[in-house]
Amino acid sequence: MKIKGIRWWMVSLVAAGLIINYLARNTLSVAAPTLMKDLHITTEQYAHVVVAWQLCYAFMQPVAGFLLDTVGTKIGFAAFALAWSLACAAAAWSTGWRSLAFFRGLLGIAEAAGIPAGVKATSEWFPAKERSVAIGWFNIGSSIGALLAPPLVVWALLHGQWQLAFVIVGVAGIVWSVVWMVLYKHPRNQKMLGDAERDYILSGQEAKHSDDGAPRRNWFAMLKSRDFWAIGIPRILSEPAWQTFNAWIPLYMMTERHMNLKEIALYAWMPFLAADIGCVLGGYLSPLFHKYAKVSLFTSRKMVFVVGALCMIGPACVGLVASPYVAVALLCVGGFAHQTLSGALYAITSDMFGKNEVATATGMGGMAGYLGAAAFTALFGVLVTQVGYSPLFVLLAVFDVIAAGVVCLLAKSADKAAQPRWSQANGTVAAK
């Protein structure tokens, strides 16, 4: 049986995996007020728990990317998903901040494959002109996971204890990994893919994504390249914003805006809903800029990144407002902004690196980003009690604006043939 448009079903399957991936990591932040009280964890110790996850996630990213490029998307993604599901459920048996940090560290190691696997899968299943849209749709899983965490944790608290939420997410991940193994195949081997759609996908891919013999640089060669730092530096600068949103928004609402548990359940998910919109809209902005601004696809990705960075001015103003609801609205602008620029950077990565190194490059960029996020989180945990949240939100916006400048200056397309330009004579697309 042939399924029309099956590439969109494949990206939906990737998105489902990312939903569980991010649900596992965000469950902690929502459960934090209750969990910290039950386990007698201080704010500084909570920061140590978050940093444990971030460091393990960061250092494992290039390893996970390398393994995915080596064993393939299907087996690699399933194995990592099974591992992160077990690690998430195990956190329910934590007895203090040290055991919680240990289990969250294991979770970080396993979850490191999520984004590299998503980028690799979309590189396999989509032509270049649709890739930013596909990345936007799978990246929505990260925001939906964060969006679902508040109601899930509150439900668990009302029907038992916070431990229940971790177990539920773990079971969901195990189920997904089985479904992934059954359904996912490369376009060349997918029997449910029609010949016309297969030709459309493969003919629209750059040589470096369609050629099995495409070159593959090792970690050290990649570290020496301008290509890596064109994505690595922006990751270092932009990732702290998203990790701050994931780990600190519920605590910010409770301690700074004096919201109770029910109000947190009502409002903590909203910035992540806005982030969902940023994922999708950001993906569609690239082809729109390509068409109407008459620039190459690669330049259009940069333009989307700049738009997202400028929108980060919204959360930078959170300290200027007295209303907690306006503050939530500004945080929503921040969620939208980050996922818009994040999706654009993933698309840029897939444009710059080939089939046999795109997951490795994504993982190395992720490592750089999470090392930056871990450093900022450690700083955040100390400074938030001294200077408050507002100056730190301003700093996050400054980081993203600098990141936009780095992307514009350093990122260069590696495949000129795949970057169409607009013909001034007749307004049509021509090859470079």
C-alpha positions in Angstrom: 0.0 0.0 0.0 1.3 3.4 -1.0 0.7 6.4 1.3 0.6 9.8 -0.4 2.7 12.5 1.3 4.3 9.9 3.6 7.3 12.2 4.2 5.0 14.4 6.3 4.0 11.3 8.3 7.7 10.6 8.9 8.3 14.1 10.2 5.2 13.7 12.5 6.8 10.5 13.9 10.0 12.4 14.6 8.0 15.2 16.2 6.3 12.7 18.5 9.7 11.5 19.6 10.8 15.0 20.4 7.6 15.7 22.3 8.5 12.8 24.7 12.2 13.9 24.7 11.3 17.4 25.9 8.5 16.2 28.2 11.0 14.1 30.0 13.4 17.1 30.6 10.7 19.7 31.4 8.8 17.5 33.9 11.6 18.3 36.4 11.2 22.1 36.2 7.4 22.0 36.7 7.7 19.5 39.6 10.6 21.5 41.1 8.6 23.5 43.7 7.1 20.4 45.2 10.0 18.1 44.6 12.5 20.6 46.2 10.3 20.7 49.3 9.9 16.9 49.6 13.6 16.2 49.0 14.9 19.3 50.9 16.7 20.7 47.9 17.9 24.3 47.9 17.9 26.6 44.9 21.6 26.2 44.5 21.4 22.4 44.7 18.6 22.5 42.1 20.9 24.5 39.8 23.5 21.7 40.3 20.8 19.1 39.2 20.1 21.1 36.0 23.8 21.5 35.3 24.3 17.8 35.6 21.8 17.2 32.9 23.2 20.0 30.7 26.8 18.8 31.0 26.0 15.2 30.2 23.7 16.2 27.3 26.4 18.6 26.0 29.3 16.2 26.0 27.2 13.3 24.6 25.8 15.3 21.7 28.8 14.8 19.3 29.1 11.1 20.4 25.4 10.6 19.7 25.6 12.4 16.4 28.6 10.2 15.4 26.7 7.0 16.4 23.7 8.1 14.4 25.8 8.8 11.3 27.4 5.4 11.8 24.5 3.0 12.6 21.8 5.0 10.9 18.8 7.0 12.0 16.4 4.1 12.6 18.4 2.0 15.0 20.2 4.9 16.6 17.1 7.0 17.4 15.2 3.9 18.8 18.1 2.9 21.1 18.6 6.3 22.5 14.8 6.8 23.0 14.6 3.6 25.0 17.5 4.7 27.2 16.1 8.1 27.9 12.7 6.6 28.8 14.3 4.3 31.4 16.4 7.2 32.8 13.3 9.4 33.1 11.3 6.8 35.0 14.2 6.1 37.3 14.2 9.7 38.6 11.0 8.8 40.5 13.2 6.9 43.0 15.4 9.8 43.8 16.0 10.4 47.5 18.0 13.7 47.4 19.6 16.2 45.1 22.6 13.9 44.4 20.6 10.9 43.3 18.3 13.2 41.3 21.4 14.7 39.6 22.7 11.2 38.8 19.4 10.1 37.1 19.1 13.5 35.3 22.7 13.0 34.1 21.8 9.6 32.6 18.8 11.3 31.0 21.0 13.9 29.5 23.3 11.3 28.0 20.4 9.5 26.4 18.5 12.5 25.2 21.5 13.9 23.4 20.5 12.1 20.2 17.0 13.7 19.9 17.8 16.8 17.8 20.7 15.3 15.7 18.4 12.4 14.8 15.6 14.8 13.9 17.9 16.8 11.6 19.3 13.7 10.0 15.8 12.2 9.4 14.6 15.4 7.7 17.7 15.5 5.6 16.9 12.0 4.4 13.2 12.6 3.8 12.9 16.1 2.4 14.3 18.0 -0.6 16.3 21.2 0.2 13.4 23.6 -0.5 11.1 21.9 2.0 13.7 21.2 4.7 13.2 24.4 6.8 9.5 23.7 6.9 10.0 20.1 7.9 12.5 21.1 10.6 10.0 23.6 11.9 7.4 20.9 12.2 9.6 18.4 14.0 11.1 21.1 16.2 7.6 21.8 17.4 7.9 18.6 19.4 10.3 20.4 21.7 7.8 23.1 22.5 4.8 20.7 22.8 6.8 18.6 25.3 7.4 21.7 27.4 3.8 22.8 27.0 2.4 19.4 28.2 4.7 19.2 31.3 2.8 21.7 33.5 -0.7 20.0 33.2 0.9 16.5 33.5 2.8 17.3 36.7 -0.1 19.1 38.3 -2.4 16.1 37.4 0.2 13.7 39.0 0.3 15.9 42.1 -3.4 15.9 42.4 -3.7 12.1 41.8 -0.8 10.9 43.7 2.8 12.2 43.9 5.3 14.0 41.6 7.0 10.6 40.9 4.0 9.5 38.8 4.7 12.1 36.1 8.3 10.7 35.6 7.0 7.1 35.3 4.2 8.1 32.8 6.7 9.9 30.5 9.1 6.9 30.7 6.4 4.4 29.6 5.4 6.7 26.7 9.0 6.8 25.5 9.2 3.0 25.5 6.1 2.8 23.4 7.3 5.4 20.9 10.7 3.6 20.4 8.8 0.4 19.4 6.6 2.3 17.0 9.7 4.0 15.5 11.4 0.7 14.8 8.3 -0.7 13.1 7.6 2.4 10.9 10.8 4.3 10.0 12.8 3.5 6.9 15.0 5.5 4.6 13.1 6.7 1.5 15.0 4.3 -0.7 13.7 1.4 1.4 10.2 2.6 2.4 7.7 0.4 0.5 4.8 2.6 1.4 6.5 5.5 -0.5 5.2 6.1 -4.1 7.7 6.3 -6.9 6.8 9.9 -7.8 7.3 11.1 -4.2 10.5 9.2 -3.9 11.9 10.8 -7.1 10.6 14.2 -5.8 12.5 13.8 -2.5 15.8 12.4 -3.9 16.0 14.7 -6.9 15.5 17.8 -4.8 18.4 16.9 -2.4 21.9 18.2 -2.7 24.6 15.7 -3.8 26.0 15.6 -0.3 22.7 14.3 1.0 21.9 11.8 -1.8 25.4 10.4 -2.2 26.3 7.5 0.1 30.0 8.2 -0.6 29.8 11.8 0.5 32.8 13.0 2.5 32.9 12.7 6.3 35.2 14.8 8.4 36.2 13.6 11.9 35.6 15.7 15.0 39.0 17.3 14.9 38.8 18.3 11.3 35.3 19.7 11.9 36.5 21.7 14.9 39.1 23.4 12.7 36.6 24.4 10.1 34.9 27.7 9.7 31.6 25.8 9.0 31.5 24.4 12.5 32.1 27.7 14.3 29.5 29.4 12.1 26.9 27.3 13.9 28.8 26.5 17.1 29.2 30.1 18.3 25.5 31.0 17.7 24.6 27.8 19.6 26.7 28.9 22.6 25.1 32.3 22.6 21.5 31.3 21.9 21.0 28.0 23.9 21.1 29.7 27.4 17.8 31.4 26.6 15.9 28.1 25.9 17.4 26.3 28.8 16.5 29.2 31.1 12.9 29.0 29.9 12.8 25.3 30.4 14.4 25.2 33.9 13.3 28.5 35.5 10.0 29.8 34.3 7.8 27.9 36.9 10.1 29.1 39.7 10.1 32.6 38.3 6.3 32.7 38.3 6.2 31.4 41.9 9.0 33.5 43.5 9.0 36.7 41.4 5.4 36.9 40.3 3.9 35.1 43.4 1.7 32.7 41.4 0.3 29.6 43.1 0.4 26.1 41.8 -2.8 26.3 39.8 -1.8 29.6 38.2 1.5 28.0 37.2 -0.4 25.2 35.6 -2.6 27.8 33.8 0.2 30.0 32.5 3.6 28.2 32.5 2.8 26.4 29.3 2.0 29.6 27.3 5.6 30.5 26.4 6.0 27.0 24.9 2.8 27.4 22.9 4.3 30.6 21.5 7.4 28.6 20.8 5.4 26.1 18.8 4.2 29.0 16.6 7.8 30.1 16.3 8.8 26.6 15.1 6.2 26.4 12.4 6.2 30.0 11.3 9.9 30.2 11.3 10.0 27.2 8.9 7.6 28.9 6.5 9.4 32.2 6.7 12.4 30.9 4.9 10.7 30.0 1.6 8.7 33.3 1.9 11.8 35.3 2.2 13.4 33.3 -0.6 10.4 34.1 -2.9 9.5 37.6 -2.0 12.9 39.1 -1.0 14.5 37.3 -4.0 17.4 35.8 -2.1 18.9 32.3 -2.0 17.4 29.7 0.3 20.6 29.9 2.4 20.3 33.6 2.8 16.6 33.3 3.7 17.6 31.0 6.6 19.9 33.8 7.9 17.1 36.3 7.7 14.8 34.1 9.8 17.5 33.9 12.4 17.8 37.7 12.6 14.0 38.0 13.0 14.1 35.6 15.9 17.1 37.4 17.6 15.4 40.8 17.4 12.2 39.4 18.9 14.2 38.4 22.0 14.0 42.1 23.0 10.5 41.2 24.3 11.6 39.1 27.3 14.4 41.5 27.9 11.7 44.0 29.0 10.1 41.7 31.5 11.5 43.6 34.4 9.8 46.8 33.3 6.3 45.6 33.7 4.3 45.2 37.0 1.6 42.9 35.8 2.4 39.2 36.0 0.2 38.6 32.9 2.1 41.1 30.8 5.3 39.4 32.0 3.9 36.0 30.8 3.1 37.7 27.4 6.7 38.9 27.1 8.0 35.4 28.0 5.7 34.1 25.2 7.5 36.5 22.8 10.8 35.0 24.0 9.6 31.4 23.4 8.5 32.4 19.9 11.8 34.1 19.2 14.0 31.3 20.3 12.3 28.6 18.4 12.2 30.7 15.3 16.0 31.3 15.3 16.7 27.7 16.5 14.8 26.1 13.6 16.7 28.4 11.2 20.0 27.4 12.6 19.1 23.7 12.2 18.2 24.4 8.6 21.5 26.2 8.1 23.3 23.2 9.6 21.6 20.8 7.2 22.5 23.0 4.3 26.2 23.2 5.2 26.9 19.6 6.1 26.4 16.4 4.1 24.6 13.1 4.7 27.4 11.4 6.5 28.2 14.3 8.9 25.0 16.3 9.4 24.1 14.4 12.7 27.7 14.8 13.9 27.8 18.5 13.1 24.4 19.0 14.8 25.6 17.1 17.8 28.8 19.1 18.1 26.9 22.4 17.7 24.5 21.1 20.4 27.5 20.3 22.7 28.8 23.9 22.2 25.3 25.3 23.0 24.7 23.2 26.1 28.1 24.0 27.5 27.2 27.6 27.1 23.8 26.9 28.7 25.4 25.0 31.6 27.8 27.8 32.3 25.0 30.3 32.2 22.7 28.2 34.4 25.4 27.9 37.1 25.8 31.6 37.0 22.0 32.0 37.0 21.6 29.9 40.1 24.0 32.2 42.0 23.0 35.6 40.6 19.2 35.2 40.6 19.2 35.5 44.4 21.4 38.6 44.2 20.3 40.7 41.2 17.0 39.1 40.3 15.7 37.7 37.0 15.4 40.9 35.0 19.0 41.7 34.3 19.6 38.1 33.3 16.8 38.2 30.7 18.4 41.3 29.2 21.7 39.4 28.9 20.0 36.6 27.1 18.6 39.0 24.5 22.1 40.5 24.0 23.5 37.1 23.4 21.0 36.3 20.7 21.6 39.6 18.8 25.4 38.9 18.8 24.6 35.3 17.6 22.7 36.8 14.6 25.7 38.8 13.7 28.0 35.8 13.8 25.6 33.7 11.6 25.4 36.5 9.0 29.2 36.9 8.9 30.5 33.3 9.1 27.9 31.0 7.7 28.5 30.2 4.0 26.7 27.7 1.7 28.8 24.6 0.9 26.7 23.6 -2.0 26.2 26.4 -4.5 24.3 24.2 -6.9 21.6 23.6 -4.3 21.2 27.4 -3.6 18.9 28.8 -6.3 18.8 32.6 -6.8 16.2 34.8 -8.4 16.6 35.9 -12.0 16.1 39.6 -12.2 15.1 39.3 -15.9 12.0 37.2 -15.5 11.5 36.8 -11.8 12.1 33.0 -11.8 14.5 30.8 -9.9 17.8 30.0 -11.6 20.7 27.9 -10.5 23.7 29.6 -9.1 
